[in-house]
Structures are given as structure tokens and as C-alpha cells.
Amino acid sequence: MATVQLLNNRMKDGSRNFILLPQTVPPLRLIPRIVTLWGAFPTAYVPSLAESWIDFRFRGQNFSINNQFGDFWFFVEDASCPTDILERVANHFSKFLAVRNAR
């Protein structure tokens, strides 16, 4: 699978929104997918009817996933996070959501 095109949307808090993926599953379904990314582990889950937040760590970086406007928005706390780490996270989740989207 080709590498996903990364975004470089900087937030006021210094984080970076690096990918948007279609929300094809409920947010809770992403938590087991986090642990299938070797070395990643969930650190927080804040459910809500309007939008949810999932936080996880991977390779020394803090990530957040938020669902809004029909998409999952992926953020990394450190906007200078190496591109190879962002691509690894983006490709990991895009494969999962693409499989779900095809059904």
C-alpha cells in the first residue's frame, strides 16, 4: 500500500494534525487497533456522543485521535515528530479503516 499523504496543520497548542481518515467504525474500535501497532499503547479514552478522544504513545511520541465531522483526526503532540513515525501511524490506521470502508 502506498504511503498516505501527511498533513502539516499546526494547532495553537503546538501539536500537529497530520492525517484525516474517514470514520468507518466507532471510536472504541480503534483502541484494539492501537495495540496491534507494535510498541504502541493506549493512555486515555474519553467517550462522548458528540466526539471522542483517544490518546496513545508510540516510539516516545504522544498521539491523539478525535472523531469529528465524519472523520478521525490524528494529532501528534510534538509537531517536529519524525516523518517515518507519522507515516507508520498513518499507514497502520488507514489500512484498518480502508478494510472497514470496503464492506
MDTraj code that builds the backbone (N, CA, C; nanometers):
import mdtraj as md
import numpy as np

residues = "MET ALA THR VAL GLN LEU LEU ASN ASN ARG MET LYS ASP GLY SER ARG ASN PHE ILE LEU LEU PRO GLN THR VAL PRO PRO LEU ARG LEU ILE PRO ARG ILE VAL THR LEU TRP GLY ALA PHE PRO THR ALA TYR VAL PRO SER LEU ALA GLU SER TRP ILE ASP PHE ARG PHE ARG GLY GLN ASN PHE SER ILE ASN ASN GLN PHE GLY ASP PHE TRP PHE PHE VAL GLU ASP ALA SER CYS PRO THR ASP ILE LEU GLU ARG VAL ALA ASN HIS PHE SER LYS PHE LEU ALA VAL ARG ASN ALA ARG".split()
xyz = np.array([
    [0.0844, -0.1191, 0.0000],
    [0.0000, 0.0000, 0.0000],
    [0.0880, 0.1242, 0.0000],
    [0.0500, 0.2219, -0.0773],
    [0.1252, 0.3464, -0.0864],
    [0.1184, 0.4228, 0.0448],
    [0.2210, 0.5024, 0.0669],
    [0.2247, 0.5859, 0.1860],
    [0.1148, 0.6915, 0.1782],
    [0.0484, 0.7124, 0.2885],
    [-0.0579, 0.8121, 0.2981],
    [0.0033, 0.9521, 0.2946],
    [-0.0639, 1.0446, 0.2276],
    [-0.0179, 1.1837, 0.2225],
    [-0.0403, 1.2489, 0.3592],
    [0.0668, 1.3012, 0.4183],
    [0.0578, 1.3631, 0.5501],
    [0.0216, 1.5101, 0.5396],
    [-0.0567, 1.5560, 0.6366],
    [-0.0912, 1.6972, 0.6503],
    [0.0087, 1.7644, 0.7439],
    [0.0173, 1.8939, 0.7372],
    [0.1032, 1.9684, 0.8279],
    [0.0245, 2.0845, 0.8882],
    [-0.0886, 2.0511, 0.9506],
    [-0.1747, 2.1524, 1.0122],
    [-0.1315, 2.1726, 1.1568],
    [-0.0703, 2.2879, 1.1845],
    [-0.0213, 2.3180, 1.3192],
    [-0.1335, 2.3799, 1.4021],
    [-0.1479, 2.3285, 1.5222],
    [-0.2502, 2.3773, 1.6140],
    [-0.1889, 2.4821, 1.7075],
    [-0.2743, 2.5609, 1.7692],
    [-0.2276, 2.6663, 1.8612],
    [-0.1502, 2.6106, 1.9804],
    [-0.1809, 2.4859, 2.0200],
    [-0.1120, 2.4260, 2.1341],
    [0.0231, 2.3647, 2.0960],
    [0.0635, 2.3784, 1.9691],
    [0.1918, 2.3261, 1.9235],
    [0.1852, 2.1870, 1.8641],
    [0.0694, 2.1244, 1.8709],
    [0.0547, 1.9910, 1.8129],
    [0.0341, 2.0015, 1.6612],
    [0.0361, 1.8865, 1.5973],
    [0.0207, 1.8814, 1.4520],
    [-0.0892, 1.7829, 1.4151],
    [-0.1852, 1.8280, 1.3365],
    [-0.2854, 1.7394, 1.2767],
    [-0.2199, 1.6875, 1.1492],
    [-0.1899, 1.5540, 1.1476],
    [-0.1128, 1.5011, 1.0365],
    [-0.1901, 1.4106, 0.9416],
    [-0.3127, 1.3749, 0.9774],
    [-0.3938, 1.2953, 0.8846],
    [-0.5404, 1.2987, 0.9254],
    [-0.6277, 1.2937, 0.8256],
    [-0.7716, 1.2753, 0.8447],
    [-0.8086, 1.1474, 0.7727],
    [-0.8817, 1.0606, 0.8405],
    [-0.9289, 0.9367, 0.7798],
    [-1.0788, 0.9252, 0.8034],
    [-1.1518, 0.8658, 0.7113],
    [-1.2967, 0.8553, 0.7288],
    [-1.3324, 0.7719, 0.8517],
    [-1.4333, 0.8164, 0.9243],
    [-1.4785, 0.7411, 1.0411],
    [-1.5717, 0.6310, 0.9936],
    [-1.5145, 0.5136, 0.9735],
    [-1.5917, 0.3999, 0.9239],
    [-1.6253, 0.2999, 1.0334],
    [-1.5751, 0.3240, 1.1553],
    [-1.6042, 0.2401, 1.2714],
    [-1.6246, 0.3314, 1.3916],
    [-1.6902, 0.2824, 1.4967],
    [-1.6999, 0.3626, 1.6191],
    [-1.5608, 0.3834, 1.6801],
    [-1.5392, 0.4945, 1.7491],
    [-1.4078, 0.5225, 1.8080],
    [-1.3540, 0.4100, 1.8966],
    [-1.4394, 0.3463, 1.9720],
    [-1.3956, 0.2393, 2.0618],
    [-1.3246, 0.1269, 1.9860],
    [-1.3580, 0.1072, 1.8593],
    [-1.2955, 0.0018, 1.7776],
    [-1.1496, 0.0320, 1.7447],
    [-1.1069, 0.1569, 1.7637],
    [-0.9674, 0.1914, 1.7361],
    [-0.8729, 0.1501, 1.8488],
    [-0.9239, 0.1349, 1.9694],
    [-0.8369, 0.1014, 2.0827],
    [-0.7663, -0.0329, 2.0617],
    [-0.8373, -0.1399, 2.0239],
    [-0.7637, -0.2643, 1.9972],
    [-0.6654, -0.2502, 1.8807],
    [-0.6958, -0.1633, 1.7860],
    [-0.6057, -0.1423, 1.6722],
    [-0.4767, -0.0740, 1.7164],
    [-0.4829, 0.0082, 1.8195],
    [-0.3611, 0.0729, 1.8708],
    [-0.2607, -0.0318, 1.9148],
    [-0.3069, -0.1303, 1.9892],
    [-0.2130, -0.2297, 2.0427],
    [-0.1575, -0.3227, 1.9352],
    [-0.2164, -0.3238, 1.8158],
    [-0.1586, -0.4036, 1.7073],
    [-0.0474, -0.3282, 1.6340],
    [-0.0274, -0.2017, 1.6685],
    [0.0870, -0.1251, 1.6192],
    [0.2003, -0.1520, 1.7178],
    [0.2941, -0.2365, 1.6791],
    [0.3966, -0.2857, 1.7695],
    [0.4652, -0.1711, 1.8439],
    [0.4568, -0.1730, 1.9776],
    [0.5192, -0.0718, 2.0614],
    [0.4254, 0.0398, 2.1049],
    [0.3049, 0.0433, 2.0505],
    [0.2084, 0.1478, 2.0874],
    [0.1204, 0.0991, 2.2021],
    [0.0780, 0.1928, 2.2858],
    [-0.0164, 0.1579, 2.3920],
    [-0.1086, 0.2755, 2.4216],
    [-0.2376, 0.2438, 2.4432],
    [-0.3346, 0.3495, 2.4744],
    [-0.3073, 0.4085, 2.6125],
    [-0.3315, 0.5388, 2.6259],
    [-0.3113, 0.6051, 2.7545],
    [-0.4380, 0.6704, 2.8079],
    [-0.5362, 0.6977, 2.7199],
    [-0.6614, 0.7587, 2.7657],
    [-0.7700, 0.7392, 2.6604],
    [-0.8929, 0.7323, 2.7110],
    [-1.0096, 0.7266, 2.6229],
    [-1.1186, 0.8101, 2.6869],
    [-1.1655, 0.9115, 2.6158],
    [-1.2722, 0.9982, 2.6645],
    [-1.3888, 0.9860, 2.5670],
    [-1.4871, 0.9019, 2.6014],
    [-1.6011, 0.8832, 2.5108],
    [-1.7018, 0.9970, 2.5226],
    [-1.7737, 1.0190, 2.4144],
    [-1.8783, 1.1200, 2.4130],
    [-1.9714, 1.0899, 2.2971],
    [-2.0953, 1.1321, 2.3080],
    [-2.1881, 1.1150, 2.1966],
    [-2.1526, 1.2074, 2.0808],
    [-2.0979, 1.3237, 2.1118],
    [-2.0636, 1.4208, 2.0076],
    [-1.9287, 1.3890, 1.9426],
    [-1.8265, 1.3714, 2.0237],
    [-1.6935, 1.3376, 1.9737],
    [-1.6139, 1.2742, 2.0864],
    [-1.5256, 1.1826, 2.0505],
    [-1.4439, 1.1117, 2.1480],
    [-1.2968, 1.1429, 2.1252],
    [-1.2181, 1.1210, 2.2302],
    [-1.0729, 1.1374, 2.2223],
    [-1.0059, 1.0092, 2.2672],
    [-0.9047, 0.9667, 2.1916],
    [-0.8231, 0.8516, 2.2272],
    [-0.6781, 0.8982, 2.2243],
    [-0.6064, 0.8742, 2.3323],
    [-0.4651, 0.9090, 2.3387],
    [-0.3825, 0.7810, 2.3440],
    [-0.2652, 0.7852, 2.2809],
    [-0.1736, 0.6720, 2.2875],
    [-0.0303, 0.7195, 2.2691],
    [0.0635, 0.6323, 2.3089],
    [0.2058, 0.6603, 2.2928],
    [0.2630, 0.5606, 2.1936],
    [0.3581, 0.6104, 2.1137],
    [0.4275, 0.5246, 2.0185],
    [0.5638, 0.5863, 1.9895],
    [0.6674, 0.5063, 2.0090],
    [0.8059, 0.5485, 1.9836],
    [0.8396, 0.6825, 2.0483],
    [0.7976, 0.6984, 2.1742],
    [0.8298, 0.8180, 2.2507],
    [0.7470, 0.9408, 2.2175],
    [0.6455, 0.9244, 2.1347],
    [0.5600, 1.0364, 2.0936],
    [0.4192, 1.0188, 2.1491],
    [0.3530, 1.1296, 2.1801],
    [0.2143, 1.1284, 2.2263],
    [0.1214, 1.1617, 2.1093],
    [0.0232, 1.0746, 2.0884],
    [-0.0729, 1.0913, 1.9804],
    [-0.2144, 1.1010, 2.0366],
    [-0.3018, 1.1670, 1.9614],
    [-0.4443, 1.1738, 1.9946],
    [-0.5242, 1.1511, 1.8680],
    [-0.6385, 1.0853, 1.8858],
    [-0.7339, 1.0657, 1.7763],
    [-0.8663, 1.1240, 1.8233],
    [-0.9246, 1.2055, 1.7395],
    [-1.0520, 1.2695, 1.7696],
    [-1.1454, 1.2462, 1.6523],
    [-1.2705, 1.2142, 1.6808],
    [-1.3664, 1.1991, 1.5710],
    [-1.4566, 1.3215, 1.5651],
    [-1.4593, 1.3833, 1.4460],
    [-1.5450, 1.4992, 1.4239],
    [-1.5704, 1.5139, 1.2747],
    [-1.6865, 1.5645, 1.2419],
    [-1.7253, 1.5900, 1.1027],
    [-1.7131, 1.4666, 1.0140],
    [-1.7356, 1.3470, 1.0706],
    [-1.7329, 1.2237, 0.9929],
    [-1.5947, 1.1674, 0.9661],
    [-1.4928, 1.2247, 1.0288],
    [-1.3557, 1.1776, 1.0100],
    [-1.2893, 1.1533, 1.1444],
    [-1.1821, 1.0738, 1.1405],
    [-1.0903, 1.0642, 1.2535],
    [-0.9758, 1.1608, 1.2250],
    [-0.9510, 1.2487, 1.3188],
    [-0.8415, 1.3458, 1.3087],
    [-0.7273, 1.2943, 1.3962],
    [-0.6103, 1.2791, 1.3389],
    [-0.4938, 1.2286, 1.4105],
    [-0.3980, 1.3439, 1.4394],
    [-0.3569, 1.3529, 1.5651],
    [-0.2669, 1.4579, 1.6102],
    [-0.1437, 1.3961, 1.6758],
    [-0.0318, 1.4645, 1.6633],
    [0.0883, 1.4309, 1.7390],
    [0.1222, 1.5537, 1.8224],
    [0.1546, 1.5311, 1.9490],
    [0.1807, 1.6434, 2.0408],
    [0.3003, 1.7270, 1.9964],
    [0.4075, 1.6595, 1.9553],
    [0.5300, 1.7282, 1.9115],
    [0.5244, 1.7438, 1.7598],
    [0.5031, 1.8663, 1.7138],
    [0.4883, 1.8922, 1.5703],
    [0.6138, 1.8555, 1.4914],
    [0.7273, 1.8418, 1.5586],
    [0.8512, 1.8043, 1.4896],
    [0.8760, 1.6534, 1.4919],
    [0.7749, 1.5760, 1.5222],
    [0.7846, 1.4299, 1.5224],
    [0.8400, 1.3839, 1.3868],
    [0.9338, 1.2897, 1.3866],
    [0.9898, 1.2413, 1.2600],
    [0.8836, 1.1863, 1.1645],
    [0.9012, 1.2150, 1.0373],
    [0.8059, 1.1744, 0.9342],
    [0.7859, 1.0233, 0.9305],
    [0.8927, 0.9447, 0.9511],
    [0.8772, 0.7988, 0.9435],
    [0.7815, 0.7461, 1.0505],
    [0.7796, 0.8089, 1.1658],
    [0.6862, 0.7677, 1.2722],
    [0.5436, 0.8050, 1.2329],
    [0.5245, 0.9255, 1.1803],
    [0.3908, 0.9678, 1.1368],
    [0.3386, 0.8777, 1.0244],
    [0.4244, 0.8441, 0.9301],
    [0.3832, 0.7560, 0.8206],
    [0.3454, 0.6176, 0.8717],
    [0.4192, 0.5695, 0.9688],
    [0.3894, 0.4366, 1.0260],
    [0.2507, 0.4371, 1.0900],
    [0.2200, 0.5390, 1.1685],
    [0.0890, 0.5502, 1.2326],
    [-0.0196, 0.5675, 1.1271],
    [0.0013, 0.6573, 1.0326],
    [-0.0986, 0.6851, 0.9288],
    [-0.1287, 0.5608, 0.8461],
    [-0.0268, 0.4898, 0.8026],
    [-0.0483, 0.3694, 0.7219],
    [-0.1160, 0.2591, 0.8017],
    [-0.0787, 0.2460, 0.9273],
    [-0.1389, 0.1434, 1.0137],
    [-0.2907, 0.1618, 1.0250],
    [-0.3329, 0.2826, 1.0533],
    [-0.4762, 0.3075, 1.0706],
    [-0.5504, 0.3168, 0.9383],
    [-0.4863, 0.3663, 0.8345],
    [-0.5559, 0.3764, 0.7054],
    [-0.5866, 0.2379, 0.6496],
    [-0.4996, 0.1411, 0.6711],
    [-0.5271, 0.0041, 0.6258],
    [-0.6500, -0.0513, 0.6976],
    [-0.6582, -0.0296, 0.8267],
    [-0.7718, -0.0789, 0.9056],
    [-0.9024, -0.0134, 0.8611],
    [-0.9014, 0.1156, 0.8459],
    [-1.0232, 0.1872, 0.8094],
    [-1.0627, 0.1637, 0.6637],
    [-0.9657, 0.1414, 0.5777],
    [-0.9963, 0.1111, 0.4367],
    [-1.0641, -0.0242, 0.4249],
    [-1.0180, -0.1231, 0.5031],
    [-1.0815, -0.2558, 0.5019],
    [-1.2256, -0.2438, 0.5467],
    [-1.2492, -0.1659, 0.6510],
    [-1.3849, -0.1483, 0.7011],
    [-1.4697, -0.0717, 0.6005],
    [-1.4091, 0.0237, 0.5327],
    [-1.4795, 0.1075, 0.4383],
    [-1.5248, 0.0271, 0.3157],
    [-1.4503, -0.0773, 0.2801],
    [-1.4809, -0.1566, 0.1605],
    [-1.6023, -0.2462, 0.1812],
    [-1.6415, -0.2683, 0.3037],
    [-1.7551, -0.3591, 0.3319],
    [-1.8874, -0.2898, 0.3179],
])
top = md.Topology()
chain = top.add_chain()
for i, resn in enumerate(residues, 1):
    res = top.add_residue(resn, chain, resSeq=i)
    for name in ("N", "CA", "C"):
        top.add_atom(name, md.element.get_by_symbol(name[0]), res)
traj = md.Trajectory(xyz[None], top)
